[in-house]
Amino acid sequence: MRIVEIQLDIIIDCVPVPHDLGPYLRTLALDGNLCTLGYLGPQTVDVMDLLIGRKRLSSAGSGGRRRTQDMLDFCAEHAIVPDVEVLPSTQVNEALDRLSRGDVRYRFVLDMADLAN
């Protein structure tokens, strides 16, 4: 069996909870950049993960309404979509139970359409 090592120039990290940045930094190519967007709390980084391969760690705000709309337009034009699981809002308790069990691959989206009268 052949194992292929993937190296990326940039990773946009949208994980909204504390997590280890090491695996992401080690996946970056030489002079790669890890841009964190999802978690707003304190984060610990092993400096060696940055030094080996001259990696960079950056962050960015939302960019405001205009930039956000530009990004959404770009995604629509290029068929870039998020990987989410959509549940009707009536299944919110099931979603919370699954979150507590760690049974969510990416993110849940609750569809509020079932609340319309």
HELIX and SHEET records of a PDB file:
HELIX    1   1 GLY A   22  THR A   27  1                                   6    
HELIX    2   2 VAL A   47  LEU A   51  1                                   5    
HELIX    3   3 GLY A   64  GLU A   77  1                                  14    
HELIX    4   4 SER A   89  GLN A   91  5                                   3    
HELIX    5   5 VAL A   92  ARG A  101  1                                  10    
HELIX    6   6 MET A  112  LEU A  115  5                                   4    
SHEET    1   A 3 LEU A   8  ASP A  13  0                                        
SHEET    2   A 3 LEU A  28  THR A  36  1                                        
SHEET    3   A 3 ARG A  56  SER A  59  1                                        
SHEET    1   B 2 VAL A  84  PRO A  88  0                                        
SHEET    2   B 2 ARG A 107  ASP A 111  1                                        
END                                                                             
